[in-house]
Each structure stands twice: as C-alpha cells, then as structure tokens.
Amino acid sequence: MKMNRLGLFLAVIGLGLSSCSNFEIPQDEVTQTLTDYGKEHPENVVNIHTRFGDIEITLYKETPLHRANFLRLTNQGYYDDRGFYRSVKGVCIQGGGEQRDQLSYTIPAELRPNLIHKRGTVSMARYSENNPEKRSSSTEFFIVTKGIYYNEEELAKYPPALKDIYLKQGGEIIFDQEYTVFGEVTKGMDIVEKIAKIPLGDFERPTEIVKFSINSK
C-alpha cells in the first residue's frame, strides 16, 4: 500500500516536459540561481486564487531552494493560469503545469526531520525513477488534506512534539522524508477541502479542474 500511494505522485512527473522555455534554468545552475533569487526575494507568503476563494501559503525558510523556486515561478507568471488536476481522496490535491507545461529542471531535496506532512502542508512532487536523491519537480506541488488517522503505536518513531501534531492535526506519514515539505496553508484550508470534495473521474482526475493563479505578498 505504501508504494502504491507514493506512486501516485512519483509517476505523474515523468509524463511530459514543458515548452515554457522562458522559465527554465540549466540544471547545473539551479542551486546558484535559486540561492541568489532567494537572497533578493525574502518574502515567504503567497496567495493561491481560486473561484472558491483564496488559499494563503507560508513558505518555510528551512527549505530555501524550494521557497526561492516557488517565488520565482510565481513572480514570473508561471502559475498565472494553472489548475488542480489530481485529487487523491482523503489524502491530498495536486496542481501545477500538469503534462504539457512541466519544466525540465529539478530541485535538490531539502528533507528536514522536523518538517512533516501534517494536514495543510505543501510539498513538491518528484520523478519516480532514476532519482535516488529524491530531487523535486520544479512545478508540481500538492497540499495534504488527510485528517486525524494514526494512533500512538503507528507514530512510535516520531519524537513527542511531532507525534502530537499528527495525533491532533492529522496528515500523511508515508510522505515524510520522501518529498520536500516547503510550506503550509495558513489561511483557506476550507477552500482546499472544497476542491478536494469535487467528484473524481478516472486516474484521480477531478470532474472539474479548479483553475488557480498565485501571487506573492
């Protein structure tokens, strides 16, 4: 079950690469480019605008490359007309460039033991194969919707503070240390839930693709 669920996010990235060359970064320049951009842009809050309302995301400073990448694509207009095209019932929703507009560069993993996939966290998807370093997609992200599910025994490996978060807020433990968590919903989780409740067709694809745009604050 663990591998099947992980596969939902690992597989999606390999389906297509983007023609959006204006947003690309040469792979060997990714770390330096994002480091420089992050220094020039210290902001860490973005708003996702949907027809249901706004979702405010606070980006973590502990994952500086992912923060800078998300800000860069936001500020340059990559996310001006995108959609939440995948929903895993009771687990999360996923959005971004989908197949036609994914970018080719990847981001070094920034896995942090204290950043877990509690309900409302935002993580980047990643390639499923030939990716032992767990490098992230540059464009595709998901928001965890899973509620309280685990018990003390299932959370035995977690320190008390993190265990308490899962027991009180919920989340998805099988994503921990597999995907880079780079932010969390600080306002508008009710909007996320509305999107998550849209009926699904085949392959976890919602019957309505909720369009969104993102701007930084």
TINUDREN-370843 format. One record per residue: residue in one letter; residue number from 0; x, y, z of N, C-alpha, C in turn. Coordinates in Angstrom, 3 decimals. Example, Ala and Ser with C-alpha at 12.3 -4.5 7.8 and 13.67 -1.06 7.14 Angstrom:
BEGIN
NODE lumza pamar       nu       nv       nw      cau      cav      caw       cu       cv       cw
NODE     A     0   13.190   -5.690    7.800   12.300   -4.500    7.800   13.200   -3.300    7.800
NODE     S     1   12.850   -2.250    7.080   13.670   -1.060    7.140   12.900    0.030    7.870
END
This chain:
BEGIN
NODE lumza pamar       nu       nv       nw      cau      cav      caw       cu       cv       cw
NODE     M     0    0.830   -1.208    0.000    0.000    0.000    0.000    0.860    1.252    0.000
NODE     K     1    1.951    1.188    0.746    2.820    2.358    0.804    3.335    2.724   -0.575
NODE     M     2    3.855    1.766   -1.314    4.445    2.076   -2.609    3.382    2.527   -3.608
NODE     N     3    2.176    1.929   -3.531    1.123    2.344   -4.444    0.756    3.796   -4.233
NODE     R     4    0.631    4.182   -2.994    0.240    5.555   -2.721    1.349    6.519   -3.107
NODE     L     5    2.569    6.175   -2.801    3.676    7.030   -3.214    3.709    7.161   -4.721
NODE     G     6    3.410    6.085   -5.406    3.467    6.099   -6.853    2.531    7.109   -7.491
NODE     L     7    1.476    7.480   -6.787    0.557    8.464   -7.322    1.263    9.769   -7.628
NODE     F     8    2.274   10.075   -6.840    2.965   11.340   -7.019    4.289   11.170   -7.731
NODE     L     9    4.890   10.012   -7.591    6.155    9.787   -8.272    5.943    9.654   -9.771
NODE     A    10    4.875    9.025  -10.179    4.684    8.734  -11.596    4.271    9.940  -12.409
NODE     V    11    3.559   10.871  -11.802    2.964   11.952  -12.579    3.991   12.844  -13.246
NODE     I    12    5.177   12.951  -12.668    6.151   13.899  -13.182    6.748   13.458  -14.500
NODE     G    13    6.879   12.176  -14.712    7.582   11.711  -15.895    6.773   11.742  -17.178
NODE     L    14    5.556   12.287  -17.155    4.680   12.175  -18.306    4.937   13.194  -19.399
NODE     G    15    5.558   14.302  -19.070    5.749   15.301  -20.104    6.662   16.394  -19.631
NODE     L    16    7.324   17.077  -20.564    8.182   18.192  -20.218    7.679   19.434  -20.920
NODE     S    17    8.075   20.563  -20.405    7.479   21.820  -20.811    8.084   22.430  -22.056
NODE     S    18    7.256   23.237  -22.713    7.739   24.106  -23.777    7.924   25.527  -23.267
NODE     C    19    7.751   25.728  -21.951    7.846   27.059  -21.351    9.309   27.405  -21.100
NODE     S    20   10.044   27.622  -22.158   11.492   27.804  -22.033   11.876   29.051  -21.263
NODE     N    21   10.993   30.040  -21.211   11.322   31.273  -20.501   11.517   31.053  -19.009
NODE     F    22   10.947   29.989  -18.486   11.032   29.715  -17.053   12.150   28.734  -16.703
NODE     E    23   12.784   28.164  -17.698   13.776   27.124  -17.457   15.058   27.667  -16.812
NODE     I    24   15.747   26.777  -16.090   17.076   27.044  -15.543   17.966   25.875  -15.959
NODE     P    25   19.157   26.106  -16.496   20.063   24.989  -16.773   20.293   24.179  -15.500
NODE     Q    26   20.256   22.858  -15.615   20.320   22.028  -14.415   21.553   22.311  -13.564
NODE     D    27   22.694   22.564  -14.189   23.908   22.804  -13.411   23.954   24.196  -12.786
NODE     E    28   22.933   25.013  -13.037   22.876   26.355  -12.460   21.734   26.517  -11.460
NODE     V    29   21.009   25.433  -11.190   19.810   25.525  -10.361   20.117   26.028   -8.956
NODE     T    30   21.063   25.393   -8.275   21.342   25.764   -6.885   21.781   27.216   -6.769
NODE     Q    31   22.698   27.646   -7.617   23.184   29.026   -7.539   22.094   30.027   -7.911
NODE     T    32   21.346   29.723   -8.962   20.282   30.632   -9.394   19.234   30.816   -8.306
NODE     L    33   18.815   29.716   -7.685   17.790   29.802   -6.653   18.331   30.419   -5.372
NODE     T    34   19.592   30.145   -5.053   20.204   30.777   -3.879   20.230   32.288   -4.047
NODE     D    35   20.653   32.742   -5.208   20.705   34.183   -5.475   19.304   34.796   -5.459
NODE     Y    36   18.353   34.101   -6.057   16.987   34.630   -6.100   16.402   34.723   -4.692
NODE     G    37   16.690   33.724   -3.879   16.184   33.735   -2.518   16.719   34.896   -1.699
NODE     K    38   17.979   35.246   -1.909   18.566   36.382   -1.195   17.917   37.694   -1.615
NODE     E    39   17.547   37.786   -2.879   16.946   39.010   -3.405   15.453   39.112   -3.097
NODE     H    40   14.845   37.995   -2.743   13.397   37.961   -2.502   13.125   37.236   -1.181
NODE     P    41   13.138   37.960   -0.075   12.960   37.334    1.242   11.512   37.022    1.607
NODE     E    42   10.562   37.425    0.774    9.162   37.197    1.110    8.868   35.701    1.246
NODE     N    43    7.887   35.371    2.059    7.601   33.950    2.283    6.109   33.634    2.368
NODE     V    44    5.270   34.512    1.817    3.827   34.261    1.802    3.304   34.446    0.381
NODE     V    45    2.496   33.489   -0.070    1.849   33.591   -1.379    0.361   33.311   -1.220
NODE     N    46   -0.429   33.821   -2.148   -1.862   33.556   -2.187   -2.213   32.788   -3.452
NODE     I    47   -2.939   31.702   -3.282   -3.484   30.959   -4.412   -4.935   31.396   -4.585
NODE     H    48   -5.262   31.960   -5.733   -6.605   32.463   -6.002   -7.395   31.429   -6.800
NODE     T    49   -8.565   31.044   -6.285   -9.455   30.114   -6.978  -10.870   30.689   -6.978
NODE     R    50  -11.762   30.075   -7.711  -13.145   30.555   -7.748  -13.855   30.333   -6.414
NODE     F    51  -13.323   29.434   -5.591  -13.895   29.194   -4.273  -13.417   30.206   -3.237
NODE     G    52  -12.313   30.879   -3.524  -11.691   31.784   -2.565  -10.183   31.606   -2.576
NODE     D    53   -9.516   32.278   -1.654   -8.052   32.289   -1.623   -7.486   31.312   -0.599
NODE     I    54   -6.315   30.786   -0.934   -5.553   29.918   -0.036   -4.222   30.604    0.224
NODE     E    55   -3.946   30.922    1.474   -2.663   31.546    1.822   -1.655   30.476    2.221
NODE     I    56   -0.487   30.540    1.605    0.587   29.592    1.891    1.775   30.345    2.473
NODE     T    57    2.262   29.890    3.615    3.510   30.406    4.177    4.630   29.441    3.811
NODE     L    58    5.652   29.962    3.160    6.777   29.149    2.696    7.837   29.059    3.784
NODE     Y    59    8.419   27.890    3.951    9.385   27.663    5.022   10.774   28.182    4.651
NODE     K    60   11.386   28.865    5.580   12.761   29.326    5.383   13.751   28.169    5.493
NODE     E    61   13.321   27.076    6.114   14.198   25.910    6.269   14.440   25.174    4.950
NODE     T    62   13.658   25.497    3.939   13.837   24.889    2.612   14.061   26.011    1.595
NODE     P    63   15.214   26.665    1.667   15.432   27.901    0.896   15.373   27.738   -0.618
NODE     L    64   15.835   26.614   -1.144   15.796   26.437   -2.598   14.360   26.277   -3.097
NODE     H    65   13.569   25.526   -2.365   12.171   25.342   -2.750   11.374   26.633   -2.574
NODE     R    66   11.647   27.361   -1.510   10.981   28.654   -1.313   11.295   29.585   -2.475
NODE     A    67   12.585   29.696   -2.801   13.002   30.593   -3.880   12.411   30.163   -5.219
NODE     N    68   12.388   28.865   -5.479   11.848   28.373   -6.746   10.369   28.698   -6.880
NODE     F    69    9.613   28.471   -5.813    8.173   28.734   -5.867    7.905   30.223   -6.047
NODE     L    70    8.680   31.054   -5.352    8.542   32.504   -5.511    8.917   32.943   -6.920
NODE     R    71   10.003   32.398   -7.424   10.463   32.779   -8.764    9.403   32.485   -9.822
NODE     L    72    8.868   31.273   -9.800    7.850   30.918  -10.785    6.571   31.723  -10.580
NODE     T    73    6.237   31.988   -9.321    5.070   32.824   -9.029    5.257   34.232   -9.566
NODE     N    74    6.385   34.843   -9.234    6.632   36.233   -9.630    6.795   36.394  -11.138
NODE     Q    75    7.265   35.355  -11.806    7.461   35.430  -13.255    6.219   35.023  -14.052
NODE     G    76    5.155   34.632  -13.338    3.889   34.359  -14.003    3.628   32.928  -14.424
NODE     Y    77    4.499   32.015  -14.016    4.283   30.617  -14.412    2.934   30.089  -13.913
NODE     Y    78    2.555   30.479  -12.695    1.325   29.965  -12.096    0.107   30.851  -12.362
NODE     D    79    0.152   31.670  -13.391   -0.961   32.588  -13.648   -2.234   31.889  -14.113
NODE     D    80   -2.133   30.752  -14.732   -3.320   30.055  -15.233   -3.086   28.552  -15.176
NODE     R    81   -3.173   28.012  -13.972   -2.940   26.580  -13.759   -4.178   25.947  -13.140
NODE     G    82   -4.066   24.680  -12.753   -5.219   24.006  -12.196   -4.843   22.881  -11.252
NODE     F    83   -5.779   22.548  -10.363   -5.636   21.368   -9.506   -6.214   20.189  -10.291
NODE     Y    84   -5.337   19.408  -10.891   -5.732   18.387  -11.857   -5.730   16.981  -11.283
NODE     R    85   -5.345   16.831  -10.036   -5.322   15.498   -9.430   -5.750   15.607   -7.970
NODE     S    86   -6.541   14.637   -7.537   -7.017   14.613   -6.157   -7.045   13.169   -5.685
NODE     V    87   -6.342   12.904   -4.609   -6.360   11.572   -4.010   -7.289   11.650   -2.807
NODE     K    88   -8.403   10.984   -2.887   -9.469   11.135   -1.905   -8.961   10.913   -0.488
NODE     G    89   -9.196   11.898    0.356   -8.813   11.798    1.748   -7.343   11.956    2.018
NODE     V    90   -6.552   12.297    1.001   -5.099   12.404    1.183   -4.568   13.775    0.774
NODE     C    91   -4.800   14.196   -0.461   -4.236   15.464   -0.929   -4.780   15.856   -2.295
NODE     I    92   -4.508   17.118   -2.677   -4.790   17.604   -4.020   -3.475   18.057   -4.645
NODE     Q    93   -3.382   17.953   -5.958   -2.134   18.283   -6.650   -2.401   19.247   -7.795
NODE     G    94   -1.493   20.213   -7.983   -1.640   21.187   -9.052   -0.305   21.582   -9.640
NODE     G    95   -0.372   22.384  -10.699    0.842   22.852  -11.365    0.665   22.891  -12.859
NODE     G    96    1.734   22.596  -13.590    1.720   22.685  -15.044    1.179   21.463  -15.736
NODE     E    97    0.910   20.413  -14.964    0.445   19.135  -15.489    1.422   18.623  -16.545
NODE     Q    98    0.944   17.921  -17.555    1.841   17.265  -18.509    2.446   18.229  -19.523
NODE     R    99    1.637   19.147  -20.007    2.084   19.946  -21.149    3.096   21.027  -20.776
NODE     D   100    3.088   21.480  -19.520    3.890   22.648  -19.166    4.852   22.427  -18.007
NODE     Q   101    5.202   21.190  -17.716    6.209   20.959  -16.690    7.563   21.434  -17.195
NODE     L   102    8.388   21.903  -16.293    9.739   22.333  -16.642   10.710   21.180  -16.441
NODE     S   103   11.832   21.225  -17.116   12.741   20.078  -17.128   13.704   20.043  -15.946
NODE     Y   104   13.983   21.181  -15.328   14.960   21.169  -14.237   14.332   20.658  -12.948
NODE     T   105   15.162   20.081  -12.098   14.721   19.582  -10.801   15.468   20.307   -9.690
NODE     I   106   14.947   20.180   -8.471   15.488   20.896   -7.316   16.072   19.895   -6.328
NODE     P   107   17.264   20.142   -5.793   17.818   19.238   -4.787   16.856   19.070   -3.609
NODE     A   108   16.718   17.848   -3.134   15.842   17.585   -1.993   16.296   18.383   -0.778
NODE     E   109   15.329   18.885   -0.032   15.599   19.571    1.233   14.727   18.916    2.308
NODE     L   110   15.024   17.658    2.580   14.266   16.877    3.549   14.725   17.243    4.956
NODE     R   111   13.795   17.664    5.792   14.112   18.084    7.156   13.322   17.220    8.134
NODE     P   112   13.983   16.640    9.147   13.284   15.750   10.078   12.104   16.407   10.787
NODE     N   113   12.186   17.722   10.996   11.131   18.420   11.727    9.990   18.897   10.832
NODE     L   114   10.149   18.771    9.519    9.095   19.189    8.592    8.353   17.952    8.104
NODE     I   115    7.195   17.726    8.672    6.418   16.526    8.390    5.179   16.881    7.569
NODE     H   116    4.546   15.858    7.032    3.376   16.062    6.180    2.092   16.104    7.005
NODE     K   117    2.028   17.061    7.903    0.798   17.273    8.652   -0.271   17.835    7.711
NODE     R   118   -1.507   17.782    8.142   -2.606   18.317    7.336   -2.342   19.791    7.019
NODE     G   119   -2.458   20.144    5.739   -2.256   21.525    5.321   -0.872   21.841    4.809
NODE     T   120    0.053   20.891    4.883    1.394   21.169    4.365    1.410   21.111    2.838
NODE     V   121    2.406   21.813    2.275    2.578   21.892    0.828    3.933   21.286    0.482
NODE     S   122    3.949   20.345   -0.450    5.180   19.657   -0.852    5.274   19.627   -2.370
NODE     M   123    6.500   19.412   -2.857    6.704   19.239   -4.292    6.690   17.755   -4.643
NODE     A   124    6.061   17.434   -5.764    6.119   16.073   -6.297    7.511   15.845   -6.878
NODE     R   125    7.767   14.616   -7.342    9.103   14.351   -7.888    9.074   13.176   -8.857
NODE     Y   126   10.181   13.026   -9.593   10.330   11.908  -10.520   10.303   10.585   -9.761
NODE     S   127    9.759    9.559  -10.413    9.647    8.260   -9.761   10.863    7.375   -9.986
NODE     E   128   11.519    7.502  -11.134   12.602    6.586  -11.478   13.913    7.335  -11.670
NODE     N   129   15.000    6.607  -11.442   16.340    7.172  -11.624   16.512    8.470  -10.850
NODE     N   130   15.999    8.467   -9.635   16.046    9.674   -8.810   16.359    9.319   -7.357
NODE     P   131   17.496    8.671   -7.110   17.828    8.261   -5.741   18.013    9.429   -4.785
NODE     E   132   18.307   10.601   -5.326   18.493   11.780   -4.479   17.173   12.447   -4.114
NODE     K   133   16.072   11.940   -4.654   14.727   12.458   -4.360   14.594   13.934   -4.722
NODE     R   134   15.187   14.308   -5.842   15.085   15.678   -6.324   13.633   15.988   -6.693
NODE     S   135   13.230   17.210   -6.420   11.838   17.609   -6.623   11.565   18.114   -8.032
NODE     S   136   10.325   17.947   -8.462    9.842   18.666   -9.631    9.957   20.162   -9.358
NODE     S   137   10.143   20.938  -10.394   10.208   22.389  -10.214    8.831   23.038  -10.233
NODE     T   138    7.796   22.301  -10.649    6.500   22.937  -10.881    5.304   22.302  -10.182
NODE     E   139    5.329   20.989   -9.952    4.139   20.282   -9.469    4.146   20.176   -7.947
NODE     F   140    3.077   20.626   -7.309    3.013   20.617   -5.846    1.708   19.975   -5.380
NODE     F   141    1.684   19.552   -4.115    0.462   19.000   -3.552    0.252   19.497   -2.132
NODE     I   142   -1.022   19.550   -1.744   -1.438   20.005   -0.417   -2.091   18.833    0.299
NODE     V   143   -1.619   18.528    1.500   -2.121   17.386    2.265   -3.461   17.732    2.907
NODE     T   144   -4.446   16.865    2.698   -5.782   17.066    3.266   -6.147   16.014    4.306
NODE     K   145   -5.340   14.999    4.441   -5.677   13.880    5.329   -5.836   14.348    6.765
NODE     G   146   -6.906   13.892    7.420   -7.181   14.287    8.791   -6.554   13.348    9.801
NODE     I   147   -7.086   13.369   11.015   -6.563   12.541   12.101   -6.844   11.070   11.788
NODE     Y   148   -5.794   10.267   11.819   -5.914    8.888   11.362   -5.082    7.929   12.202
NODE     Y   149   -3.952    8.380   12.708   -2.981    7.485   13.328   -3.169    7.376   14.835
NODE     N   150   -2.573    6.295   15.395   -2.574    6.117   16.841   -1.138    6.157   17.357
NODE     E   151   -0.993    6.078   18.652    0.324    6.184   19.291    1.300    5.140   18.755
NODE     E   152    0.831    3.931   18.562    1.714    2.854   18.105    2.266    3.134   16.710
NODE     E   153    1.427    3.616   15.820    1.863    3.895   14.452    2.857    5.047   14.387
NODE     L   154    2.853    5.889   15.402    3.724    7.068   15.428    4.899    6.900   16.371
NODE     A   155    5.219    5.664   16.724    6.245    5.398   17.734    7.610    5.971   17.376
NODE     K   156    7.942    6.042   16.092    9.271    6.511   15.683    9.422    8.025   15.769
NODE     Y   157    8.329    8.740   15.950    8.382   10.201   15.964    8.654   10.739   17.363
NODE     P   158    9.410   11.835   17.477    9.590   12.477   18.776    8.252   13.026   19.267
NODE     P   159    8.119   13.249   20.571    6.821   13.641   21.142    6.150   14.830   20.464
NODE     A   160    6.905   15.860   20.139    6.300   17.065   19.555    5.670   16.779   18.195
NODE     L   161    6.364   16.004   17.360    5.836   15.685   16.037    4.693   14.675   16.127
NODE     K   162    4.825   13.735   17.053    3.750   12.768   17.273    2.464   13.490   17.666
NODE     D   163    2.601   14.490   18.516    1.443   15.251   18.985    0.754   15.975   17.822
NODE     I   164    1.549   16.481   16.889    0.980   17.161   15.719    0.119   16.201   14.909
NODE     Y   165    0.636   15.007   14.641   -0.137   14.035   13.867   -1.398   13.590   14.609
NODE     L   166   -1.293   13.433   15.921   -2.446   12.991   16.703   -3.537   14.052   16.758
NODE     K   167   -3.149   15.322   16.739   -4.119   16.413   16.884   -4.560   17.029   15.561
NODE     Q   168   -3.665   17.018   14.545   -3.982   17.686   13.284   -4.187   16.724   12.120
NODE     G   169   -3.592   15.546   12.200   -3.653   14.614   11.094   -2.559   14.869   10.081
NODE     G   170   -2.548   14.072    9.012   -1.517   14.188    7.990   -1.241   12.834    7.353
NODE     E   171   -0.149   12.749    6.591    0.205   11.515    5.873    1.663   11.159    6.124
NODE     I   172    1.892   10.163    6.982    3.254    9.850    7.412    4.087    9.187    6.312
NODE     I   173    3.463    8.510    5.344    4.275    7.804    4.346    4.977    8.763    3.380
NODE     F   174    4.585   10.029    3.385    5.263   11.017    2.546    6.507   11.593    3.213
NODE     D   175    6.626   11.410    4.538    7.755   12.002    5.265    9.080   11.443    4.772
NODE     Q   176   10.033   12.341    4.556   11.371   12.022    4.057   11.351   11.419    2.646
NODE     E   177   10.247   11.557    1.965   10.138   11.143    0.564    9.970   12.350   -0.355
NODE     Y   178    9.250   13.359    0.133    9.013   14.580   -0.622    9.401   15.772    0.243
NODE     T   179    9.893   16.825   -0.390   10.282   18.018    0.350    9.053   18.848    0.697
NODE     V   180    8.813   19.006    1.998    7.786   19.915    2.502    8.379   21.321    2.487
NODE     F   181    7.707   22.267    1.840    8.293   23.604    1.768    7.348   24.713    2.225
NODE     G   182    6.178   24.357    2.738    5.258   25.379    3.224    4.012   24.761    3.817
NODE     E   183    3.107   25.616    4.258    1.844   25.139    4.808    0.744   26.170    4.596
NODE     V   184   -0.482   25.673    4.562   -1.643   26.547    4.445   -1.843   27.260    5.774
NODE     T   185   -1.851   28.588    5.742   -2.082   29.373    6.959   -3.453   30.042    6.965
NODE     K   186   -4.084   30.134    5.809   -5.471   30.591    5.699   -6.094   29.882    4.497
NODE     G   187   -7.367   29.538    4.639   -8.079   28.987    3.493   -8.074   27.480    3.377
NODE     M   188   -7.863   26.781    4.491   -7.913   25.317    4.404   -9.312   24.843    4.021
NODE     D   189  -10.319   25.638    4.349  -11.680   25.296    3.936  -11.822   25.317    2.412
NODE     I   190  -11.049   26.180    1.752  -11.059   26.223    0.290  -10.413   24.958   -0.273
NODE     V   191   -9.313   24.547    0.348   -8.653   23.301   -0.059   -9.631   22.131    0.042
NODE     E   192  -10.389   22.091    1.129  -11.336   20.993    1.331  -12.443   21.003    0.277
NODE     K   193  -12.884   22.183   -0.121  -13.904   22.257   -1.174  -13.377   21.672   -2.481
NODE     I   194  -12.133   22.001   -2.796  -11.527   21.456   -4.016  -11.389   19.938   -3.912
NODE     A   195  -11.012   19.471   -2.719  -10.809   18.036   -2.509  -12.111   17.242   -2.610
NODE     K   196  -13.250   17.900   -2.412  -14.541   17.210   -2.429  -15.164   17.120   -3.820
NODE     I   197  -14.527   17.713   -4.816  -15.051   17.613   -6.177  -15.008   16.149   -6.620
NODE     P   198  -16.087   15.636   -7.197  -16.109   14.229   -7.630  -14.962   13.911   -8.588
NODE     L   199  -14.532   12.665   -8.549  -13.398   12.239   -9.361  -13.838   11.373  -10.530
NODE     G   200  -13.092   11.502  -11.630  -13.249   10.591  -12.753  -12.162    9.538  -12.686
NODE     D   201  -11.621    9.149  -13.816  -10.560    8.148  -13.852   -9.220    8.748  -13.440
NODE     F   202   -8.362    7.901  -12.881   -6.978    8.264  -12.561   -6.876    9.449  -11.597
NODE     E   203   -7.787    9.497  -10.638   -7.817   10.574   -9.641   -7.950   11.967  -10.254
NODE     R   204   -8.496   12.051  -11.437   -8.682   13.350  -12.084  -10.074   13.891  -11.743
NODE     P   205  -10.140   15.092  -11.141  -11.448   15.656  -10.783  -12.312   15.901  -12.020
NODE     T   206  -13.620   15.818  -11.838  -14.534   16.108  -12.936  -14.526   17.592  -13.289
NODE     E   207  -14.090   18.435  -12.359  -13.850   19.855  -12.642  -12.417   20.189  -12.252
NODE     I   208  -11.642   20.721  -13.176  -10.293   21.178  -12.855  -10.405   22.607  -12.338
NODE     V   209  -10.184   22.798  -11.054  -10.275   24.136  -10.467   -9.045   24.939  -10.865
NODE     K   210   -9.271   26.006  -11.608   -8.179   26.858  -12.058   -7.687   27.741  -10.913
NODE     F   211   -6.405   28.089  -10.971   -5.865   28.994   -9.959   -4.773   29.868  -10.552
NODE     S   212   -4.495   30.953   -9.848   -3.318   31.788  -10.097   -2.693   32.068   -8.745
NODE     I   213   -1.415   32.412   -8.748   -0.699   32.647   -7.488    0.022   33.984   -7.560
NODE     N   214   -0.020   34.720   -6.456    0.816   35.915   -6.346    1.483   35.943   -4.982
NODE     S   215    2.636   36.579   -4.901    3.346   36.698   -3.626    2.885   37.951   -2.899
NODE     K   216    3.073   37.957   -1.574    2.631   39.090   -0.753    3.843   39.839   -0.203
END
